[in-house]
Amino acid sequence: MTQKAVAVEETVPAGASGLDAHLVVDRGTFALDVALTAAPGEVLGLLGPNGAGKTTALRTLAGLTPLADGHLRLDGRTLEEPARRTRVTPDRRPVGVIFQDYLLFPHLSALDNVAFGPRCHGMSKAAARALAAELLDRMGLADHAHVKPRRLSGGQAQRVALARALATRPRLLLLDEPLAALDALARLEVRAELRRRLAAFEAVAVLVTHDPLDAMVLADRLVVIEHGRIVQEGDPAEIARRPRTDYIARLVGLNLYQGSAEGHAVRIGPGFAFTTTEELTGPAFVAFAPSAVTLHRDHPASSARNAFRAQVTGLESHGDQIRVALTAAGFPLTADLTTIAVAELDLHPGADVWAAVKATQTHAYPA
């Protein structure tokens, strides 16, 4: 039996509840099963490695990929629920989308690009163009209203795409890697501008990105997806401080280990343990920054409570420092050193060193 398409009312009910979604998609070789909630005015960031399911989640919210199970509700209305054979078609959902490459119509001016959505929803040409002019003015693009996309800078095109998405007054705004097409300088400027615009957006926004800085700056709350499942969620500061998977640890630039804690010691493996300032019992994580690791040719005479033999496996430039990859007792370890320190220690792949980390620079928490 086919699903029925239903229309969405144009008014928002009193006490709008935001996003309530349980997204289940089964493609045979890949399955997505994530629950997402967000309040009006909240920016929810979806993070995860390639193939984790971020884009699939975004497509289900937009209605481009049907749900196999679960539900999607927005402001108390059911947009999709397979068990009840209910599915609102994409064109009837109060959803705005900003794609990675913006997908502006090249033959239309900025004004007509923004007016396109309201016109499709039945607004008169004059009213749609007046609304578009107002939105472009709010974006600081009034002087570019009659300019076509090819003559816009990356930042200007991004603002036109945002104005076009907002022109239909969406209750859910989806942003798919909205800064990926920009160069580093434009990205810095547009990220700050986008943050201001999202802060004023009264409905729910969902941002998909692989860039941790974009996520930390733009999102109020993060959901990390791996293999189609949520592995961690919380505010950006909490996730950066307490990563729970190797992917998240790499994303925020931390060394991360999981082991068993007893008092101030967390045993990671045979002959490999960390002394920490926290006192724990049972499964635990230990995390610390690469900058907390010091390397020595001989056993360090410092006050560091954690010292162990390690072997260099690689070196690469990392900003104004050198990131040194090592193994210690079979576990990976990363240290950030100055170029001078690397030269003085004569570090190279295969070199044997001592690595040290002060207990005060580690952070232990329950697993």
Helices and strands as residue ranges (DSSP letters): E 4-5, E 19-26, E 31-38, E 43-47, H 54-62, E 69-74, E 77-81, G 82-84, E 86-87, G 90-92, E 95-98, H 110-120, H 125-138, G 142-144, G 149-151, H 154-166, E 172-176, H 184-199, E 204-208, H 212-218, E 221-226, E 229-234, H 236-241, H 246-252, E 255-269, E 272-288, G 290-292, E 294-296, E 306-318, E 321-328, E 331-337, H 339-345, E 352-357, G 359-361, E 363-366
